[in-house]
């Protein structure tokens, strides 16, 4: 669909959804973002838009010489990885519960972490130099070195997941969603607090949108820690993907795996748009440059999409990061029951207890409609449906 433009503050707001479908809290956030004096061109709003802590989920924010740590969020580098396998649906066992248990045994979920380091040279290069850079992070996180080491290759909780999926040709895919775990959260919270205290942020309409300015020590420190955390998130997903693929290798020795598709959807990048170098924050959005592969997941039991970017300039070459919530976690817990969850995830081997009721499909927007609303941002490569879903 063509974007709808509505007047903002310093810049306009361009939305790939109907404005009347956006809740008032999220719309207020978007107007506050648009009023920031460092904004470039416009705010790009993806079809999965909804209210978020710090800044609106589904927003793409381009700034000249400034960056807002709360706009990136506390799960720095959160994103997706997917791999197509040589397996087909008939290869999978009838008892998918054992397969789910094997994945849960291989990858710690929730608050759990590895008892020993889980990463190897098979997962990513330069591990020694990567960990040495931990010593250069803000002193505020130095006591968490061991935790960061043992959480590498773990899932976490909330909306993070590992799935075994089938595409429309019945080919088996592995897909997972996670970020920079506890260390990314600590780094984000530290820098958000630093930004809040800076003099130039005291008159902002929303203190959550406090920014660092280019060529300052605070910006240099933030960029250093941020890019390390984004690398941590990328490596974390690579380790988990290898662990899950190893589960499949033990059961199917002849299995082969294609090259992974991987994308952040909570991150900051230095990019050039409309001929200018800007800092682009995607919170709940993926990069969708022309030809770039991306992953847009739905909720438990509703399916997901592998997409290819169309390089739409007006979206700052971006697309949605998923279906997007239609109601808060608290509201979902109050409204739905375990029986509702079981009904809506029928046919998927997954948790169906009260601990994940807030992840019920009805708490999310219709993923198919979200995809239709961005047909000028991405093209569909494959549609996947879950058969196994692991959550923390």
NORUR-V957165 format. One record per pair of residues at least 12 apart in sequence whose ideal C-beta (glycine too) atoms are under 10 Angstrom apart, sorted by the first residue. I is the first residue (numbers start at 1). J is the second residue. Records with the same first field share a line. If there is no record, write none. Layout:
I=J + J
This chain:
1=15 + 16 + 17 + 18 + 47 + 372 + 373 + 374 + 375 + 376 + 377
2=14 + 16 + 314 + 375 + 376
3=15 + 16 + 17 + 42 + 44 + 45 + 312 + 314 + 315 + 373 + 374 + 376 + 377
4=16 + 17 + 18 + 19 + 45
5=19 + 42 + 314
6=19 + 22 + 27 + 30 + 31 + 34 + 42 + 43 + 45
7=31 + 34
8=30 + 31 + 32 + 33 + 34 + 35 + 36 + 39 + 42 + 43
9=30 + 31 + 32 + 33 + 34 + 35 + 36 + 37 + 39 + 43 + 205
10=33 + 34 + 35 + 36 + 37 + 38 + 39 + 40 + 42 + 43
11=33 + 34 + 35 + 36 + 37 + 39 + 40 + 41 + 42 + 43 + 61 + 62
12=34 + 39 + 41 + 42 + 43
13=27 + 30 + 31 + 33 + 34 + 42 + 43 + 44 + 45 + 59
14=41 + 42 + 43 + 44 + 45 + 60 + 314 + 315 + 316
15=27 + 30 + 42 + 43 + 44 + 45 + 46 + 47 + 49 + 58 + 373
16=44 + 45 + 46 + 47 + 48 + 49 + 58 + 312 + 314 + 315 + 318 + 319 + 320 + 370 + 373 + 374 + 375 + 376 + 377
17=45 + 46 + 47 + 48 + 49 + 58 + 320 + 324 + 365 + 369 + 370 + 373 + 374
18=47 + 373
19=45 + 49
21=47 + 49 + 50 + 326 + 365 + 369 + 373
22=45 + 49 + 50 + 51 + 56 + 58
23=49 + 50 + 51 + 326 + 327 + 328
24=51
25=50 + 51 + 52 + 56 + 328
26=45 + 49 + 50 + 51 + 52 + 55 + 56 + 57 + 58 + 59 + 324
27=45 + 49 + 51 + 56
28=51 + 56 + 205 + 206
29=43 + 49 + 50 + 51 + 52 + 54 + 55 + 56 + 57 + 59 + 71 + 206 + 208 + 209
30=43 + 45 + 49 + 51 + 55 + 56 + 58 + 59 + 61
31=43 + 56 + 205 + 206
32=55 + 56 + 204 + 205 + 206 + 208 + 209
33=45 + 55 + 56 + 59 + 61 + 63 + 68 + 71 + 205 + 206 + 208 + 209 + 281 + 283
34=59 + 61
35=204 + 205 + 206 + 209
36=61 + 63 + 66 + 68 + 71 + 204 + 205 + 206 + 209 + 211
37=63 + 64 + 66 + 200 + 204 + 211
38=61 + 62 + 63 + 64 + 65 + 66 + 67 + 68 + 211 + 213 + 214 + 278 + 279
39=61 + 62 + 63 + 64 + 66 + 278
40=61 + 62 + 63 + 64 + 65 + 66 + 273 + 274 + 276 + 277 + 278 + 279 + 280 + 316
41=62 + 64 + 273 + 274 + 276 + 278 + 313 + 314 + 316
42=60 + 61 + 62 + 314 + 315 + 316
43=55 + 56 + 59 + 60 + 61 + 62 + 316
44=58 + 59 + 60 + 61 + 62 + 280 + 282 + 285 + 312 + 314 + 315 + 316 + 317 + 318 + 319 + 377
45=58 + 59 + 60 + 285 + 315 + 318 + 320
46=58 + 59 + 60 + 265 + 282 + 283 + 284 + 285 + 286 + 288 + 296 + 315 + 318 + 319 + 320 + 321 + 322 + 324 + 370 + 373 + 374 + 377
47=296 + 319 + 320 + 323 + 324 + 365 + 369 + 370 + 371 + 372 + 373 + 374 + 377
48=265 + 284 + 285 + 296 + 319 + 320 + 321 + 322 + 323 + 324 + 325 + 326 + 364 + 365 + 367 + 369 + 370 + 371 + 373 + 374
49=284 + 285 + 320 + 324 + 325 + 365 + 370
50=284 + 323 + 324 + 325 + 326 + 327 + 328 + 364 + 365
51=325 + 328
52=70 + 71 + 73 + 208 + 266 + 283 + 284 + 324 + 325
53=70 + 73 + 74 + 208 + 283
54=68 + 69 + 70 + 71 + 72 + 73 + 74 + 188 + 192 + 206 + 208 + 209 + 210 + 283
55=68 + 69 + 70 + 71 + 72 + 73 + 206 + 208 + 209 + 281 + 283 + 284
56=71 + 283 + 284
57=73 + 265 + 266 + 283 + 284 + 285 + 320 + 321 + 322 + 324 + 325
58=265 + 282 + 283 + 284 + 285 + 318 + 320 + 321 + 322 + 324 + 325 + 365 + 370
59=71 + 281 + 282 + 283 + 284 + 285 + 318
60=273 + 280 + 281 + 282 + 283 + 284 + 285 + 286 + 287 + 315 + 316 + 317 + 318 + 319
61=209 + 268 + 278 + 279 + 280 + 281 + 282 + 283 + 285 + 316
62=271 + 273 + 274 + 276 + 278 + 279 + 280 + 281 + 282 + 316 + 318
63=211 + 213 + 214 + 268 + 278 + 279 + 280 + 281
64=214 + 276 + 277 + 278 + 279
65=211 + 212 + 213 + 214 + 215 + 216 + 219 + 277 + 278 + 279
66=200 + 210 + 211 + 212 + 213 + 214 + 216 + 219 + 278 + 279
67=191 + 195 + 211 + 212 + 213 + 214 + 219 + 222 + 223 + 226 + 268 + 270 + 278 + 279 + 280 + 281
68=191 + 192 + 195 + 201 + 204 + 206 + 208 + 209 + 210 + 211 + 212 + 222 + 268 + 279 + 281 + 283
69=187 + 188 + 189 + 190 + 191 + 192 + 193 + 194 + 195 + 196 + 208 + 209 + 210 + 211 + 212 + 218 + 222 + 225 + 226 + 268 + 281
70=188 + 189 + 191 + 192 + 193 + 195 + 196 + 206 + 207 + 208 + 209 + 210 + 211 + 281 + 283
71=192 + 208 + 209 + 210 + 211 + 266 + 268 + 281 + 282 + 283
72=184 + 188 + 191 + 192 + 222 + 226 + 229 + 230 + 264 + 266 + 267 + 268 + 281 + 282 + 283
73=179 + 184 + 185 + 188 + 192 + 265 + 266 + 267 + 281 + 283 + 284
74=179 + 180 + 184 + 185 + 186 + 187 + 188 + 189 + 192 + 266
75=156 + 158 + 159 + 160 + 178 + 179 + 180 + 181 + 184 + 185 + 188 + 229 + 233 + 265 + 266 + 267 + 283
76=179 + 180 + 181 + 183 + 184 + 185 + 186 + 187 + 188 + 191 + 225 + 226 + 227 + 228 + 229 + 230 + 231 + 232 + 233 + 264 + 266 + 267 + 268
77=178 + 179 + 180 + 181 + 184 + 226 + 227 + 228 + 229 + 230 + 231 + 232 + 233 + 234 + 235 + 236 + 237 + 264 + 265 + 266 + 267 + 268
78=156 + 158 + 159 + 160 + 177 + 178 + 179 + 180 + 181 + 184 + 230 + 233 + 236 + 237 + 264 + 265 + 266 + 267 + 283 + 284 + 321
79=176 + 177 + 178 + 179 + 180 + 230 + 233 + 234 + 236 + 237 + 262 + 263 + 264 + 265 + 266 + 267 + 282 + 286 + 294 + 295 + 321
80=161 + 175 + 176 + 177 + 178 + 237 + 261 + 262 + 263 + 264 + 265 + 286 + 294 + 295 + 296 + 297 + 304 + 306 + 321 + 322
81=162 + 174 + 175 + 176 + 177 + 178 + 234 + 236 + 237 + 238 + 240 + 241 + 244 + 260 + 261 + 262 + 263 + 295
82=163 + 165 + 173 + 174 + 175 + 176 + 177 + 237 + 241 + 258 + 260 + 261 + 262 + 263 + 293 + 294 + 295 + 297 + 304 + 306 + 382 + 384
83=172 + 173 + 174 + 175 + 176 + 241 + 242 + 244 + 245 + 248 + 257 + 258 + 259 + 260 + 261 + 262
84=165 + 167 + 169 + 171 + 172 + 173 + 174 + 175 + 256 + 257 + 258 + 259 + 260 + 261 + 306 + 382 + 384
85=164 + 171 + 172 + 173 + 174 + 245 + 248 + 252 + 255 + 256 + 257 + 258
86=171 + 172 + 248 + 252 + 254 + 255 + 256 + 257 + 258
87=164 + 166 + 170 + 171 + 172 + 173 + 174 + 248 + 251 + 252 + 254 + 255 + 256 + 257
88=166 + 167 + 169 + 170 + 171 + 172
89=166 + 167 + 169 + 170 + 171 + 172 + 387
90=170
91=170 + 172 + 248 + 251 + 252 + 254 + 255
92=164 + 166 + 170 + 172 + 248 + 251 + 252 + 387 + 388
93=251
95=349
96=164 + 347 + 348 + 349 + 350 + 387 + 388
97=349 + 350 + 388
98=251 + 349
99=164 + 247 + 248 + 251 + 349 + 387 + 388 + 390
100=162 + 164 + 348 + 349 + 350 + 351 + 387 + 388 + 389 + 390
101=247 + 349 + 390
102=244 + 246 + 247 + 248 + 250 + 251 + 388
103=155 + 162 + 163 + 164 + 174 + 176 + 240 + 243 + 244 + 247 + 248 + 388 + 389 + 390
104=155 + 162 + 247 + 351 + 390 + 391 + 392
105=243 + 247
106=118 + 153 + 162 + 240 + 242 + 243 + 244 + 245 + 246 + 247 + 250 + 390
107=153 + 154 + 155 + 162 + 176 + 178 + 239 + 240 + 241 + 243 + 244 + 247 + 390 + 392
108=150 + 151 + 153 + 154 + 155 + 156 + 240 + 243 + 392
109=154 + 155 + 156 + 157 + 160 + 161 + 162 + 178 + 351 + 390 + 391 + 392
110=154 + 155 + 156 + 157 + 158 + 160 + 355 + 391 + 392
111=151 + 154 + 156 + 157 + 182 + 392
112=150 + 151 + 154 + 155 + 156 + 157 + 392
113=146 + 147 + 148 + 149 + 150 + 151 + 152 + 153 + 154 + 156 + 181 + 182
114=149 + 150 + 151 + 152 + 153 + 154 + 239 + 243
115=150
116=149 + 150
117=131 + 149 + 150 + 152 + 153 + 239
118=149 + 150 + 151 + 152 + 153 + 154 + 236 + 239 + 240 + 242 + 243
119=131 + 149 + 152 + 153 + 235 + 236 + 238 + 239 + 242 + 243
120=153 + 239 + 242
122=238 + 239 + 242 + 245 + 246
123=152 + 153 + 235 + 236 + 237 + 238 + 239 + 240 + 241 + 242 + 243
124=231 + 234 + 235 + 236 + 237 + 238 + 239 + 242
125=235
126=231 + 235
127=152 + 235
130=152 + 228 + 231 + 232 + 235
131=145 + 148 + 149 + 152 + 232
133=224 + 225 + 227 + 228 + 231 + 232
134=148 + 149 + 183 + 228 + 232
136=221 + 224 + 225 + 228
137=183 + 186 + 187 + 190 + 221 + 224 + 225 + 228 + 229
138=186 + 187 + 190 + 191 + 194 + 221 + 222 + 224 + 225
139=190
140=186 + 187 + 189 + 190 + 191 + 193 + 194 + 225
141=182 + 183 + 184 + 185 + 186 + 187 + 189 + 190 + 225 + 229
143=186
144=182 + 183 + 185 + 186 + 187
145=183
147=181 + 182 + 183 + 186
148=180 + 181 + 182 + 183 + 184 + 186 + 187 + 229 + 232 + 236
149=183
150=181
151=180 + 181 + 182 + 183 + 184 + 232 + 236
152=180 + 181 + 183 + 232 + 235 + 236 + 238 + 239 + 240
153=178 + 181 + 235 + 236 + 237 + 238 + 239 + 240 + 241 + 242 + 243
154=178 + 181 + 182 + 236 + 239 + 240 + 243 + 392
155=176 + 177 + 178 + 179 + 181 + 236 + 237 + 240 + 390 + 391 + 392
156=177 + 178 + 179 + 180 + 181 + 182 + 185 + 236 + 391 + 392
157=178 + 355 + 356 + 359 + 391 + 392
158=177 + 178 + 179 + 329 + 356 + 358 + 359 + 391 + 392
159=177 + 178 + 297 + 299 + 300 + 322 + 325 + 329 + 356 + 358 + 359 + 363 + 364 + 391 + 392
160=176 + 177 + 178 + 179 + 181 + 240 + 359 + 390 + 391 + 392
161=175 + 176 + 177 + 178 + 297 + 299 + 300 + 350 + 356 + 359 + 386 + 389 + 390 + 391 + 392
162=174 + 175 + 176 + 177 + 178 + 240 + 241 + 243 + 244 + 247 + 388 + 389 + 390 + 391 + 392
163=175 + 176 + 177 + 244 + 297 + 300 + 304 + 348 + 350 + 384 + 385 + 386 + 387 + 388 + 389 + 390 + 391
164=244 + 247 + 248 + 348 + 349 + 384 + 386 + 387 + 388 + 389 + 390
165=297 + 303 + 304 + 306 + 382 + 383 + 384 + 385 + 386 + 387 + 388 + 389
166=303 + 383 + 384 + 385 + 386 + 387
167=303 + 304 + 306 + 381 + 382 + 383 + 384 + 385
168=382 + 383 + 384 + 385
169=382
171=258 + 382 + 384
172=248 + 252 + 255 + 384 + 387
173=257 + 258 + 261 + 295 + 304 + 306 + 382 + 384 + 385 + 386
174=240 + 241 + 244 + 245 + 247 + 248 + 257 + 260 + 388
175=241 + 244 + 260 + 261 + 295 + 297 + 304 + 306 + 384 + 386 + 389
176=236 + 237 + 240 + 241 + 243 + 244 + 262 + 295 + 297 + 390
177=237 + 240 + 265 + 295 + 297 + 304 + 321 + 322 + 391
178=233 + 236 + 237 + 240 + 392
179=229 + 230 + 232 + 233 + 234 + 236 + 237 + 264 + 265 + 266 + 267
180=226 + 228 + 229 + 230 + 231 + 232 + 233 + 234 + 235 + 236 + 264 + 266 + 267
181=229 + 232 + 233 + 236
183=225 + 228 + 229 + 232 + 233 + 236
184=225 + 226 + 228 + 229 + 230 + 232 + 233 + 236 + 266
185=229
186=225 + 229
187=222 + 224 + 225 + 226 + 228 + 229 + 232
188=222 + 225 + 226 + 229 + 266
190=221 + 222 + 225
191=210 + 212 + 218 + 219 + 221 + 222 + 223 + 225 + 226
192=207 + 208 + 210 + 222
193=210
194=210 + 212 + 218 + 221 + 222
195=207 + 208 + 209 + 210 + 211 + 212 + 213 + 218 + 219 + 222
196=208 + 209 + 210
197=210 + 218
198=210 + 211 + 212 + 213 + 216 + 218
200=212 + 213 + 216
201=213
211=279
212=226 + 279
214=279
219=279
222=268
223=268 + 270 + 279
226=267 + 268
227=267 + 268 + 269 + 270
229=267
230=264 + 266 + 267 + 268 + 269
233=262 + 264 + 266 + 267
234=262 + 263 + 264 + 267
237=260 + 262 + 263 + 264
238=260 + 262
241=257 + 260 + 262
242=257 + 260
244=390
245=257 + 260
259=293
260=293
261=292 + 293 + 294 + 295 + 306 + 307 + 308 + 381
262=293 + 294 + 295
263=282 + 285 + 286 + 287 + 288 + 292 + 293 + 294 + 295 + 296 + 307 + 309 + 319 + 321
264=282 + 285 + 286 + 287 + 321
265=282 + 283 + 284 + 285 + 286 + 287 + 294 + 295 + 296 + 297 + 318 + 319 + 320 + 321 + 322
266=281 + 282 + 283 + 284 + 285 + 321
267=280 + 281 + 282 + 283 + 285 + 286 + 287
268=280 + 281 + 282 + 283
269=281 + 282 + 287 + 316
271=287 + 289 + 316 + 317
273=313 + 314 + 315 + 316 + 317
274=313 + 314 + 316
278=316
280=316 + 317 + 318
281=316
282=316 + 318 + 319 + 321
283=321
284=320 + 321 + 322 + 324 + 325
285=315 + 316 + 318 + 319 + 320 + 321 + 322 + 377
286=307 + 309 + 317 + 318 + 319 + 320 + 321 + 322 + 377 + 378
287=309 + 311 + 315 + 316 + 317 + 318 + 319
288=307 + 308 + 309 + 310 + 311 + 312 + 315 + 316 + 317 + 318 + 319 + 320 + 374 + 377 + 378 + 379
289=308 + 309 + 310 + 311 + 312 + 316 + 317 + 318
290=308 + 309 + 310 + 311 + 312 + 317
291=308 + 309 + 310 + 311
292=307 + 308 + 309 + 310 + 311 + 317 + 319 + 378
293=306 + 307 + 308 + 309 + 378 + 381
294=306 + 307 + 308 + 309 + 318 + 319 + 320 + 321 + 377 + 378 + 381
295=307 + 321 + 322 + 381 + 384
296=319 + 320 + 321 + 322 + 323 + 367 + 370 + 371 + 374 + 377 + 378 + 380
297=320 + 321 + 322 + 323 + 364 + 367 + 384 + 386
298=322 + 323 + 324 + 361 + 364 + 365 + 366 + 367 + 368 + 370 + 371 + 383 + 384 + 385 + 386
299=322 + 323 + 324 + 325 + 326 + 344 + 345 + 359 + 360 + 361 + 362 + 363 + 364 + 365 + 366 + 367 + 386 + 389
300=341 + 344 + 345 + 348 + 350 + 351 + 352 + 356 + 359 + 360 + 361 + 363 + 364 + 386 + 389 + 391
301=341 + 343 + 344 + 345 + 346 + 347 + 348 + 350 + 359 + 360 + 361 + 362 + 385 + 386 + 389
302=323 + 344 + 345 + 348 + 361 + 362 + 364 + 365 + 366 + 367 + 368 + 385 + 386
303=323 + 361 + 367 + 368 + 371 + 383 + 384 + 385 + 386
304=322 + 323 + 367 + 371 + 382 + 383 + 384 + 385 + 386
305=319 + 320 + 322 + 367 + 368 + 370 + 371 + 378 + 380 + 381 + 382 + 383 + 384
306=378 + 380 + 381 + 382 + 383 + 384
307=319 + 320 + 371 + 374 + 377 + 378 + 379 + 380 + 381 + 382 + 383
308=378 + 379 + 380 + 381
309=377 + 378 + 379
310=374 + 375 + 376 + 377 + 378 + 379
311=377 + 378
312=374 + 376 + 377 + 378
314=376 + 377
315=374 + 376 + 377 + 378
317=377
318=374 + 377 + 378
319=370 + 371 + 374 + 376 + 377 + 378
320=365 + 367 + 370 + 371 + 373 + 374 + 377 + 378
321=370
322=364 + 365 + 367 + 370
323=361 + 363 + 364 + 365 + 366 + 367 + 368 + 369 + 370 + 371
324=364 + 365 + 366 + 367 + 370
325=358 + 359 + 363 + 364 + 365
326=362 + 363 + 364 + 365 + 366
327=358 + 360 + 362 + 363 + 364 + 365
328=358 + 363
329=357 + 358 + 359 + 363
330=358
331=358 + 363
332=357 + 358 + 359 + 360 + 362 + 363 + 364
333=354 + 355 + 357 + 358 + 360 + 363
334=357 + 358
335=357 + 358 + 360 + 362 + 363
336=354 + 357 + 358 + 360 + 361 + 362 + 363
337=354 + 357 + 360
338=351 + 352 + 353 + 354 + 355 + 356 + 357 + 360
339=352 + 357
340=352 + 357 + 360 + 361 + 362
341=353 + 354 + 356 + 357 + 358 + 359 + 360 + 361 + 362
342=360
343=360 + 361 + 362
344=360 + 361 + 362 + 363
345=359 + 360 + 361 + 386 + 389
347=385 + 386 + 387
348=361 + 385 + 386 + 387 + 388 + 389
349=386 + 387 + 388 + 389 + 390
350=386 + 387 + 388 + 389 + 390 + 391
351=389 + 390 + 391 + 392
355=391 + 392
356=389 + 391 + 392
359=389 + 391
367=383
368=383
371=383
